[in-house]
Amino acid sequence: MYRVPTILLLILALTSCATHENIPINIATADPNAGISEQTTANAAFGDDMFIGLAFSGGGTRAAAFSFGVLKGLSEVDTRDKARSTALIDRVDFVSGVSGGSVTAAYFGLKKRAALADFRERFLIKDAEAALSTRVSVVNLANGFTGGLNQDFRLRNWLDANLFDGATFSLLNAEARPIVWINATDIYNRTPFVFNKVSFSLICSDLSVYPVSSAVAASAAVPIAFDPIILETYSSECKPATPPWLLKAQNNPNASPLLRAFADGALRQRDGSMKYIKLLDGGLVDNYGLSGLTIARESSETPHGPLTPNEAVKLRRMMFLVVDAGGETKRDWAQTLEGPSGASLVAAITDSSLDAAKRLSYSAFEATMLNWRSALIRWRCRLGMVEVTKLRGTGAGAWNCRDVEFMIGRIAFDQFDPARRARLNAIPTSFKLPVESVDELIAAGSEAVTQNTTYRKFLRVP
């Protein structure tokens, strides 16, 4: 007769009485448009003809350090605008972050250039796992069966004590540049969830008072390691108007599957059929954090959106760099008849899902950007010179309606020679790394961006 192992019986007994879960900390508001004024485009004060966007992938401290190195690289190159010299890091318009990359994105959004001075000491060389439950035990296995080993307050409190100092989104969005999007996964709808004004408006919640640390904790909430982070929906509090683009996307048979899935989920969140939104690691559906921008563009009802008409006329060059700290997985079982099994099987399934999601999000983003450029050129070329002069704010200088370059590049370990690539790939994706590994990643990120062909092309455009 089959006997249930004693250890399994003990786990089942513990899970039957375990009741821990995260408590929603977002609050209701009768006016979802109050609190902060979130801009979605470039800072008009610069009079920019350029747009710089960055996407920081997931991958624990490995990703955080590599993306930090990219920021350091951008700080070392100046561009000229209106007879003044400005470092590229000060002209970044948009940053999207997932999991480990969201830590760097959020801190850069809060501190701007000043983040270069202390991010390494405040986060990268510290043990962010110190406050987490990571030990293998019967109790932890039981907690894993009930939802996760850790509640969100563990990481949230550590991040506030060591890095974010209790900052909320009102501070993160206090300035127009850069816009920062923190990405998680809505595990019920199986779609991206972006912590921005649009998402919170749909559920009648006040983004301005929501802690940045909690959004980052949601973005980094690896399944089993964490309970899902929970947001409560308050549709009865303000009865938000349905954005027309949501209904249009839901009813348009030609809309992309990504946009339709997002619209379906957003409408469920808005109409009260979802009382709670449960979030886990953003990498589950998009480890690059590109889906939010893809959706923002595909849902736009103008050829230039999400840029304003003024910005769309002034724009001459757009660069979007995807900083990918993902690595090659060593799969010894491919050389044997046996396997994968156990932990190796779980790792293989996870890696397959993450890599497939990354490739799909990148391909969708590239196609969207290509179509956007074409639509933008057609719109610009239909404008009369009187309107062009009004939108530009000047009639001086030549203006070419077709003079718009969109450049998309990926910065990754595979830019390096095999030996260096192998060393970087061997660094774990945990939130605790040796100092020497952190410094190697920072140096690699700084070097990788300056050698990147897309980056070099962007600098050559006059």
C-alpha positions in Angstrom: 0.0 0.0 0.0 1.2 3.5 -0.8 2.3 5.4 2.3 2.3 9.2 2.4 5.8 10.3 3.5 5.8 11.7 7.1 7.3 15.0 5.9 4.4 15.5 3.4 1.9 14.8 6.1 3.5 17.4 8.3 3.5 20.0 5.6 -0.2 19.3 4.8 -1.0 19.7 8.5 0.8 23.0 8.7 -0.7 24.4 5.5 -4.2 23.5 6.7 -4.0 26.1 9.5 -1.7 28.6 7.8 -3.5 31.9 7.1 -0.8 34.5 6.4 -1.3 36.8 3.4 -0.5 40.4 2.5 -2.9 43.2 3.4 -3.7 45.8 0.8 -2.2 49.2 1.7 -3.5 51.2 -1.3 -6.2 53.7 -0.3 -9.5 54.8 -2.0 -10.0 58.2 -3.5 -13.2 59.9 -4.8 -11.0 61.8 -7.3 -8.5 59.5 -9.0 -7.1 62.4 -10.9 -6.0 64.2 -7.7 -2.7 63.8 -5.9 -0.1 63.9 -8.7 0.1 65.1 -12.2 1.8 62.3 -14.1 3.4 63.4 -17.4 3.9 60.7 -20.0 6.3 62.5 -22.3 9.5 64.5 -22.4 10.2 67.6 -20.4 9.2 70.5 -22.6 11.6 72.8 -20.8 14.5 71.2 -22.6 13.0 71.9 -26.0 14.2 68.4 -26.9 14.5 67.0 -30.3 15.5 63.7 -28.7 13.8 61.1 -26.5 15.8 58.6 -24.5 14.1 55.5 -22.9 15.6 52.8 -20.8 14.2 49.4 -19.8 15.9 47.5 -16.9 15.3 43.8 -16.9 14.8 41.5 -13.9 17.6 39.4 -12.3 18.0 40.4 -8.7 21.1 42.5 -7.6 22.8 41.2 -10.8 20.3 43.2 -12.9 20.3 46.2 -10.5 24.1 46.5 -10.7 24.3 46.0 -14.5 21.7 48.6 -15.1 23.4 51.0 -12.6 26.6 50.6 -14.7 24.6 51.7 -17.8 23.6 54.8 -15.9 27.2 55.5 -15.0 28.1 55.1 -18.7 25.5 57.6 -19.7 26.8 60.1 -17.2 30.2 60.2 -19.0 28.9 61.5 -22.4 27.7 65.0 -23.0 25.4 66.3 -25.8 24.8 69.9 -26.8 21.4 71.6 -26.7 20.7 75.3 -27.0 24.4 76.2 -26.7 24.9 74.2 -23.5 26.4 70.8 -22.7 24.3 68.2 -20.9 25.2 64.6 -19.9 23.0 62.0 -21.4 22.0 60.7 -18.0 20.3 64.1 -17.4 18.3 63.8 -20.6 16.7 60.4 -19.9 13.0 60.7 -20.5 11.6 57.3 -19.5 12.7 54.3 -17.4 10.9 51.0 -17.0 12.0 48.5 -14.4 11.2 44.9 -13.6 12.2 43.0 -10.5 15.8 43.7 -9.7 15.9 46.3 -12.4 13.0 48.1 -10.8 15.2 48.9 -7.7 17.6 50.9 -9.9 14.8 52.5 -11.9 13.0 53.7 -8.8 16.1 55.0 -7.1 17.2 56.8 -10.2 13.8 58.3 -10.6 13.9 59.6 -7.1 17.5 60.9 -7.0 18.4 61.5 -10.6 22.1 61.9 -11.1 22.7 61.9 -7.3 21.9 58.2 -7.4 25.3 57.6 -8.8 26.9 58.7 -5.5 25.4 56.2 -3.1 23.3 53.5 -4.8 26.2 51.0 -4.6 26.7 51.5 -0.9 23.0 51.8 0.0 21.8 48.8 -1.9 24.1 46.9 -4.2 26.7 45.7 -1.7 24.2 45.1 1.1 22.3 41.9 1.9 18.8 42.6 0.8 17.9 39.0 1.7 18.7 39.6 5.4 15.1 40.4 6.3 13.7 37.6 4.2 12.9 34.0 5.1 15.1 31.9 2.8 16.0 28.9 4.9 14.9 25.4 3.8 12.7 24.0 6.5 9.3 22.2 7.0 7.7 25.4 8.1 9.0 27.3 5.1 7.8 24.6 2.8 4.4 24.9 4.4 4.4 28.6 3.9 5.4 28.1 0.3 2.3 25.9 -0.2 0.1 28.6 1.3 1.2 31.3 -1.1 4.8 32.3 -0.3 7.6 32.3 2.2 7.6 36.0 2.8 5.0 38.7 3.2 5.6 41.9 1.4 6.4 44.0 4.5 9.7 42.2 4.9 11.2 43.5 1.7 9.2 46.7 1.8 10.5 47.7 5.2 14.1 46.8 4.3 13.9 48.9 1.2 12.6 51.9 3.1 15.1 51.6 5.9 18.1 51.2 3.5 17.2 53.0 0.3 13.8 54.7 -0.3 13.3 56.4 3.1 9.6 56.0 2.9 9.2 57.8 -0.5 5.8 57.7 -2.2 4.8 58.2 -5.8 4.1 61.8 -5.2 7.9 62.3 -4.8 8.8 59.8 -7.6 6.6 61.8 -10.0 7.4 65.3 -8.7 9.4 66.1 -11.8 8.7 65.5 -15.4 11.9 63.8 -16.2 12.4 60.9 -16.0 9.0 59.1 -16.0 9.4 55.8 -14.1 7.2 52.7 -14.6 7.5 49.9 -12.1 6.1 46.6 -13.6 4.5 43.7 -11.9 2.3 40.8 -13.1 -1.5 40.6 -12.5 -1.6 36.9 -12.0 -5.4 36.6 -12.4 -5.5 38.4 -15.8 -2.0 37.2 -16.7 -1.1 40.6 -17.9 1.4 43.3 -17.0 0.5 45.7 -14.2 2.2 49.1 -14.3 2.3 51.3 -11.2 1.2 54.5 -12.9 -1.7 57.0 -12.7 -3.8 55.2 -15.3 -3.8 51.9 -13.4 -4.6 53.5 -10.1 -7.3 55.7 -11.6 -9.1 52.7 -12.9 -9.5 51.3 -9.4 -10.2 54.7 -7.7 -7.0 54.5 -5.7 -4.6 57.3 -4.8 -1.2 56.6 -6.3 0.4 59.7 -4.8 0.5 58.1 -1.3 1.5 54.6 -2.3 5.0 53.7 -1.2 7.6 53.2 -3.9 9.0 50.4 -1.8 5.8 48.4 -2.1 5.7 48.7 -5.9 9.3 47.5 -6.1 8.4 44.6 -3.7 5.6 43.6 -6.0 7.8 43.8 -9.1 10.3 41.6 -7.4 7.9 39.1 -5.7 9.2 35.8 -7.0 6.5 33.1 -6.8 6.8 30.8 -3.7 9.4 33.2 -2.2 6.7 35.8 -1.7 3.0 35.9 -1.1 1.2 37.9 -3.9 1.2 41.6 -3.2 -2.5 42.8 -3.1 -4.2 45.9 -4.2 -7.9 46.6 -3.4 -10.2 47.9 -6.0 -12.6 50.7 -5.1 -14.7 51.2 -8.1 -17.7 52.1 -6.0 -15.8 55.0 -4.5 -15.6 57.2 -7.6 -17.3 55.3 -10.5 -14.5 56.1 -12.9 -15.4 56.8 -16.5 -14.4 54.1 -18.8 -11.5 55.3 -21.1 -12.8 55.0 -24.7 -9.7 53.2 -25.8 -10.4 50.3 -23.4 -13.8 49.5 -25.0 -12.4 50.1 -28.4 -9.5 47.6 -27.8 -11.9 45.0 -26.2 -14.3 45.1 -29.2 -11.7 45.4 -32.0 -11.0 42.0 -33.5 -7.9 43.4 -35.1 -6.4 44.7 -31.9 -3.2 42.9 -30.8 -3.7 40.0 -28.3 -1.6 41.9 -25.8 -3.8 45.0 -26.0 -7.1 43.0 -25.9 -5.9 41.0 -22.9 -4.9 44.1 -21.1 -8.2 45.8 -21.9 -10.2 42.9 -20.6 -8.2 42.8 -17.4 -8.4 46.6 -16.9 -12.2 46.5 -17.3 -12.5 43.7 -14.8 -10.5 45.8 -12.3 -12.6 48.9 -13.0 -16.1 47.4 -12.9 -15.8 45.7 -9.5 -15.8 42.1 -10.7 -12.2 41.9 -9.2 -12.2 42.9 -5.6 -8.5 42.4 -5.3 -5.6 42.6 -7.7 -2.9 40.1 -6.9 0.6 40.8 -8.1 3.8 38.9 -8.5 7.2 39.4 -10.2 6.8 41.4 -13.4 9.2 39.0 -15.2 6.4 36.4 -15.3 4.9 38.1 -18.4 7.6 40.6 -19.5 11.1 40.5 -18.0 12.0 43.6 -20.1 9.2 45.8 -19.0 8.3 46.8 -22.5 4.7 45.8 -22.6 3.5 48.9 -20.8 4.9 51.2 -23.4 3.7 49.0 -26.2 0.2 49.2 -24.8 0.4 52.9 -24.3 1.3 53.4 -27.9 -1.2 50.8 -29.3 -4.0 52.4 -27.2 -3.3 55.9 -28.5 -6.0 57.4 -30.7 -3.6 59.8 -32.3 -0.6 59.2 -34.7 1.7 61.0 -32.3 0.5 59.7 -28.9 1.8 59.3 -26.2 3.8 62.3 -27.3 2.1 65.6 -27.4 1.8 67.4 -30.8 4.6 69.9 -29.8 7.0 67.1 -28.9 6.1 65.0 -31.9 7.0 67.9 -34.3 10.2 68.7 -32.5 11.4 65.1 -32.3 14.3 64.1 -34.5 15.7 61.0 -32.8 14.5 58.5 -30.3 16.7 55.9 -28.6 15.3 53.0 -26.5 17.9 50.8 -24.8 16.9 47.5 -23.3 19.3 46.5 -20.5 19.2 42.7 -20.3 20.9 41.1 -17.3 19.5 37.7 -18.2 22.1 35.0 -18.7 22.7 31.6 -20.3 21.5 28.7 -18.2 23.8 25.8 -17.7 21.8 22.6 -18.5 23.9 19.6 -17.8 20.9 17.3 -18.2 21.0 17.9 -21.9 24.0 15.6 -22.0 22.3 12.7 -20.2 19.3 10.5 -20.8 17.9 11.3 -17.4 16.5 14.7 -16.3 15.5 17.3 -15.8 13.9 16.6 -12.5 13.3 18.2 -9.2 14.8 21.7 -8.9 16.3 21.4 -12.4 12.9 20.8 -13.9 11.4 23.8 -12.1 14.3 25.9 -13.3 13.9 24.7 -16.9 10.2 25.5 -16.9 10.8 29.0 -15.4 13.7 29.8 -17.8 11.6 28.7 -20.8 8.7 30.9 -19.7 10.8 33.9 -19.0 12.9 33.7 -22.2 9.8 33.2 -24.4 8.1 36.2 -22.7 11.2 38.3 -23.2 11.4 37.5 -26.9 7.7 38.1 -27.5 7.7 41.5 -25.7 10.8 42.7 -27.5 9.4 41.6 -30.9 6.1 43.3 -30.2 7.9 46.5 -29.0 10.0 46.6 -32.1 7.0 46.2 -34.4 5.0 48.9 -32.5 7.9 51.3 -32.7 8.3 50.8 -36.4 4.6 51.4 -37.0 4.7 54.4 -34.8 7.5 56.0 -36.7 5.6 55.5 -40.0 2.4 57.0 -38.5 4.3 59.9 -37.1 5.9 60.8 -40.4 2.6 60.7 -42.2 1.1 63.0 -39.6 4.0 65.4 -39.7 4.1 65.6 -43.4 0.4 66.5 -43.6 0.9 69.6 -41.4 1.0 73.0 -42.9 3.9 75.3 -42.2 1.8 77.7 -40.1 0.9 74.8 -37.8 4.4 73.5 -37.8 5.8 76.9 -36.8 3.2 77.2 -34.0 4.0 73.7 -32.6 7.7 74.2 -32.9 7.5 77.6 -31.3 9.7 79.1 -34.0 10.0 79.5 -37.7 13.8 79.5 -37.6 15.9 76.7 -38.9 15.1 74.0 -41.5 12.4 71.4 -40.7 12.1 68.1 -42.5 8.9 66.2 -41.7 10.7 62.9 -42.5 13.6 63.6 -40.2 12.7 61.2 -37.4 15.0 58.3 -36.4 13.8 55.5 -34.0 16.7 53.4 -32.6 16.2 50.3 -30.5 19.1 48.4 -29.0 19.8 45.7 -26.4 22.6 45.8 -23.9 23.6 42.4 -22.6 26.3 40.1 -21.5 26.6 38.6 -24.9 28.4 41.8 -26.1 31.5 40.6 -24.4 34.1 37.9 -25.2 33.3 34.3 -24.2 35.4 34.3 -21.0 33.9 37.5 -19.6 30.4 36.5 -20.7 30.8 33.3 -18.8 31.9 35.1 -15.6 28.9 37.5 -15.8 26.5 34.6 -16.5 27.8 32.7 -13.5 26.9 35.5 -11.1 23.6 34.5 -9.3 20.4 36.5 -9.6 19.9 36.7 -5.8 19.6 39.9 -3.8 23.0 39.2 -2.1 26.2 39.3 -4.0 29.9 39.6 -3.1 31.4 43.1 -3.5 33.7 42.0 -6.3 30.8 40.6 -8.3 28.8 43.9 -7.9 31.8 46.0 -9.1 32.4 43.7 -12.1 28.7 44.1 -13.1 28.9 47.9 -12.8 32.0 48.0 -14.9 30.4 45.7 -17.5 27.3 47.9 -17.7 29.2 51.1 -18.1 31.4 49.6 -20.8 28.6 47.8 -22.6 26.5 50.9 -23.2 29.5 52.9 -24.6 30.3 50.1 -27.0 26.7 49.5 -28.1 26.1 50.0 -31.8 22.7 51.6 -31.3 24.1 54.0 -28.7 27.0 55.0 -31.0 24.6 55.6 -33.9 22.4 57.8 -31.7 25.4 60.0 -30.8 26.4 60.3 -34.5 23.1 61.8 -35.6 23.7 65.5 -35.9 
